[in-house]
Amino acid sequence: MTNFQKLQKLLEELFQLDQADLDFGIYRIMNQKRDEIVRFLEKDLLPQVREAFGEYRSADKVQLQAELDKAIEQAQGLGVESTSKVQELRRQIADSSVDVAALESEVFSHLYNFFRRYYHEGDFISQRRYKEGVYAIPYEGEEVKLHWANHDQYYVKSSEQFRDYTFKLPSERRVHFKLVAASTEHDNRKEARGKERRFILCEDDPVIEENGELVIRFEYRPDGEKRKQEALNAAAVERLDSLLTTAPLKAENWHAALFDEVPLGKPSEGKKQPRIAKHLRAYTARNTFDYFIHKDLGGFLRRELDFYIKNEVMHLDDIESETAPKVEQYLSKIKVIRKIAHKIIRFLEQLENFQKKLWLKKKFVVETNYCITLDRVPEELYPEIAANDAQREEWVRLFAIDKIEKDLNGPGYSKPLSVEFLKGHMTLSVDTRHFDEQFKSRILQETSDFEETLRGTVICSENFQALALMKSRFRGRVKCTYIDPPYNTDASAISYKNGYKSSSWVALMQDRLQASAALLTDDGVLVAAIDDEQQRELNFLLENNFSGGLLGTFCVRSNPSGRPTKAGYSVSHEYLLFAGNTFESSISRMPPTDDQMARFNQTDEDGVFEWRNLRREGSWPAPHFLIQMV
């Protein structure tokens, strides 16, 4: 394979031309640019390189040719065919000739090496090399520098991708994967381990046809048999193989199109797979692994290109020892590399910037509901509340109101509830999600000073998007923030890519901590729970993002029996890291209650208090202070 062909293959991967049949999200934008990109790769790239070298015509060479013509004329005047001067000028012209084919090959080789170096599995990662195995990092004179491979990228959690997946068949008919039910609650409890959520083909109506398009329906939930996603994909393909050969789907010949064989892996390997298996693997993988969006891909690649050229294309020793014509050819090659690379970078930059705009764009609030205690709700709404079965069932589940019996103090539980029962239990909280929009509007209108009386706000969202939403209203108003990020141990690792486990974790935390810092009051405190796995990195991040820096570290004994590590040590502690924006940042200290003190003084059989029991029961796992969350 020539250097030009290698570069073409790499650029096809960069521009994801193998995804031409996808028809959703960013791929719709890419499809609009695809024809332009394909034309550039197949028709314009090679001619533009040749044209750039064709423009090269050494001024020295023109001058040498004029001198040669004059020397030949003088020699002929003397009656000889050649002189020593003629021979010398011919040698100089020969040395200054341009081997365009060789220069083209060098250009394609350098472009291939450059883009291959910075692109890996969908991400552009800085690997600025001084020499083989030695890398450079951006340094601005700090006393201590924290750097991570993904430092200039946004970490995008895979939960953002729970959307429909659509692809087109060669016949232009569309097939949709739709998620009809998703259980996405994060559960760190030990009993939840081994119950990871998977993409599972729906039991009921897994395949339907709508308006000439095929819809394949999935659920995202734990699998009772604890199968891996690959096994579930294989089971789904096997079931679809049967479903698509039965009426009425058989008549539309969906089976032939979806089970047409396409390459598996690289085409050169010769492996095949059904088309449906290819897309199912892509769909489940897309929602399994998190990914990155570069914050400034164009600027990053242009800077890295200049660095690459200076360190790996330009060689001062060659310039010093070569003749002027050779040096000019050398500089011409560099100009062509920069010219073509900048065109490729502009294509990539447009696509990445569009994804960045989508990521940073404030998201719509899909639904807003309120929880309001009955003592704040006008009594004329009580009959409608009492008749609402969904609200009654929620109170039964949360507060066991069905156990309340009638006595002298008031009526007991009944089905439906009575207005008198509501009046006797005014601390019950009404959740407006169980009522229609008209009821919600009435309750908001008839509750005086509603906004001022709100005691708390719960936002259900991806955390980066939630912080962006909160920024305008809560900037500088949050007294205390508590975070419990993933510890990134083997048992709870984030869905990292490219082998950068710790770097991906730091990229995840960086932008979210930066946004959190802007919300704190001058004396506010952020508290972060962490264990040994990422404590060092979190220390640096808190120092970098909070102007008051790291205020303190508390060691919490969380596991007296110890958690074994690969090195054979037993880890018994976790940490609480405290950070703030000023040195005025402080923690409201509240004395423990008598009951808490009695519990703190308890010991287990080994003479050590079992902190985990307190944690399960909701008490704060530290003996001398409590944190007041404001």
Order of alpha helices (4+ residues) and beta strands (2+ residues): alpha-alpha-alpha-alpha-alpha-alpha-beta-beta-beta-beta-beta-beta-beta-beta-beta-beta-alpha-alpha-beta-beta-alpha-beta-alpha-alpha-alpha-beta-alpha-alpha-alpha-beta-alpha-alpha-alpha-beta-alpha-beta-alpha-beta-beta-beta-beta-alpha-alpha
